[in-house]
Amino acid sequence: MPPMNQNPESTQFGRRIVTPEEKTGLVRGVFDSVAERYDIMNDLMSGGLHRLWKDSFVRRIRPRPGMRILDVAGGTGDIAFRMHNKAAKGADITIFDLNQNMLSVGRDRALNKGWSGDFEFVTGNAESLPFPDAHFDLYTIAFGLRNVTHVDKALSEAVRVLRPGGRFFCLEFSHVREPVLARLYDAYSFKAIPRIGGLVAKDKESYQYLVESIRKFPKQEALVTRMHEAGFKSACFSNLSAGIVAIHSGIRP
């Protein structure tokens, strides 16, 4: 059992019980392994749906020229590049990730698009952001919060670095509400996704962890509660694809 007052995801690496320190290192290792094929795997695993989810996410965010934006777990740049286009290239965007290999892929992609110097790439841990208080207008994290060892620390750090009135947006795999669809989704996730990961990314174990981490992540309402406890106001969520993913948002008072 996890220690008293410690949220269970901080000691869970998928279904394995580990120390919080071990989890951070193991997560870094997962993304070291899959960085080069991460985007290809997203297309294969979701049948391309991840592109629609990300487009919907950025439409709700409504980034604008002049905004100072932090994209946490931004890795290969998928969300940051969409915001860059949406803001007519007028936003100041920092792409932040635990994993240097993921950031290297994102930096190469930006260069290939002719966007040299359009982003700042920073390596670090979401639980201890190397930025001053009240620095950003917008904090985004897509498919990354469930990999954070201490989710509540990351949420508190998001509150800290946002200016008053700044907005938080999280896109994450969540919990399917419809029972029949949930069973089908579970069967696909646990049987097909690790197999695809083994064939394409040559790393079945990492994708087994990614599937298991989804099931261990807090349900939609539980994450809203934890956002309020971290200091956000007006925390809420909306489901996409019947809850396969959810968008959570909140405002820094």
N, C-alpha and C positions, 0 to 999 in steps of 0.2 A: 504494500500500500504506500502511496506517496505520503511524505511527512505532512503533519497538520498545517493548514493554511497555504499549502502549495498546490497550485492547480495541476490536474493530472497530466496535461499535455507536456509539462516540463520534465516529466520522467518517463515519457513514452516516445519511443522511436518506432512508429508503427505499433506493432503488438508487443515489442520488446520493452522491458523495464530497464532503464539506464539512468545514470546520474545526469543532472542538467548539463554538466561540463561535457560529458560524453555525447549528449545529443547534439550540441552545437557543432562539435567536430564531425560527427556522423553526417549531419545535414550538409556541411561544407563538402564532405567527400562525395555525397550523392550528386551534387551539382558540378563538382569537378569532373565527374565521370560522364555526365550527360550533356554538358554545355554545348558541344559541337552539333549535336543532333536534337537539341531541345525543341526547336521550332518545328522541325519535321515531325517529331513525335507528337506534338500538340495537334497538328493537322490529322495525323493518323488516329490518335486516341479519340478525338472529338468529332471526327468526320467533318472537320472544318468549322464546327460550331463555335470554337473558341474565338474565331475572328468576329462573329456576330456578337458574342458576349462582350468582347472588348470594345467594339464599335458602340454598343449600347451604353457601356460604362462611360466612355468618353463623352458621348452626347449628354449624359446626365451631369457630368462634371462641368461642362461649358467653360473650358479654359479660355482666357482672354489675353490679348496683348498686354504686356506690362506686369503680368502676374509672376510671382516668384514661387516655383513649384518644386516639391520634393517627391520623386517617384521611388519609393522604397521597394526593395526586391525587384528593381527595374531591369536587372540583368541584360537581356538581349535587346531591350529598347522598344518592345512592342507597344506598350502604353505611352511611353514618352514620345515616340515618333508620331503617334496619332494625335497627342495633345499639341505637339509642335505644328502639325498641319492645321489643326482646328483653330489654334491661336494665331494663324497666319504668320507663324515663325517669330512672333513677337513676345513670347514668354521666356522667362529665365528658368531653365529646367535643369535640375540636378538629378542624375541617375545614380542611385545608391544601392549597393548589394553587398552581401556577406562574401560573395564568391568572385574572385578576380577573373577566373576563366569565363564566367558569364559576362562580366563587364567587358572583357576583351572581345567577345563576340559582338556585343552591342556597339563597341567603339568601331570595329571593322565595318559593321553594317551602316553606321552613320557616315563613315568615310566613303563607302560605296555609293551613298545617296548624295554625295557632295556637300555634306553637312559638317565639315571640319570646323571645330570650335563652337558649334551651336549648342553643345551640352557640356556640363561638367560631370565627370565620372568619379565617384568616390566609393572606396571600399570600407566597410565597417559593419557593425552589429546594430540592428534596429533597436536593441535594448539600451544602447548608449550612443546616441547620435552626436557626431562631432560638429554640431551647429549651435549658434547662440539661441537664447530664448526669443520667442515671438519673431521669428525670422522669415517664415514662409506664409504665403496666402493659401496654399493648397498642399495637402499631403495625400498621396495615393499609394495604394499597395494592392497588387493584383496577383493572386495565386501565390502569396508569400507568407501571409500571417500564420497559416497553420504550421509552417516550418520554423517559426520563432520558438525558442525554448521557453521563455517567460512572456506569454502574450500580454499580460497586464502591464509589464514593464514597457513593452513596445507601445501600448496604447497611451500610457502616461507620458512617454517621450514624444509621441505625436502631439499631445496636448501642449507640451512644453514648447516645442519648436514652432507651433502655429501662432500667428498673431491673433489678438482678440477678433472674433468674427471669421477667422480662417476655417476652412472646411476640410473634413476628413472623408475619404472615400475608400472603401475596401471591396474588391471583387474576389470572391473565394468560393471554392467548391463547398457545398452545404449538404442539406439533408432533404431528400425527396419526400414530398408529403403524400403522394398517392401510393397506396400499398402495393398494387400490382406492378406499377412502374418501378417502385423501389426494389422489388425482388429481381426484376429483369436487369436493372442497373447494377445491382450487386453482383449478379451472375456475370455480366459482361466485365465489370471492373476487376473482379478477382481472378477470372479465368483468362480473359483475352488481353488485358493491358500488360501484365507482366510478360506474357508470351511475346507480344509485339515489341516490348522493350528489349527482350533477349535477342530477337531477330534483327531489329533495326539499330538499336543503340548498343547492342552487345552487353547489356546490363539488366538482366531480369530482376535482380535483387533490388536495385534502386527504384524500379517502377512498382515492385511489390510494396516497398515502403511508402511511396507516394499514394498508392491506393489506400493503404491502411491508415495513413495520416488523415485522409479525408473523413474516414469513419470516426476517428477519435476527436475531430474538431468540434467545438461547441455548436449546439443547434442555434438557429437564427435568433430566437428570443433570448437565449443565454448570452450570446455575444452582445446584444443590445444592452442587457443589464450590466455587463462588464464595461462597456463603453461609458455608460452613465457613471459607474463607480470610478472610472479613470478620470472623469471630469468633463466629458462632453455633454452638451445639451442637445435636445431635439434628435437624439439617436433613434434611428429607424432602419428598416430593411425592406427590400423588395426582392422577390424571387424571379429568376429567369429559368425557363425550361423546367417548370414544375418543381423548382428547388434544387436541381442539379447544381446550380450556382446561385449565389445571392449577392446583392449589392447592399452593403451597410454604409450609412453616412451619419455624420454628426458635425456639430459646430463647436468651436472653441469659444467659451464665454468671454 
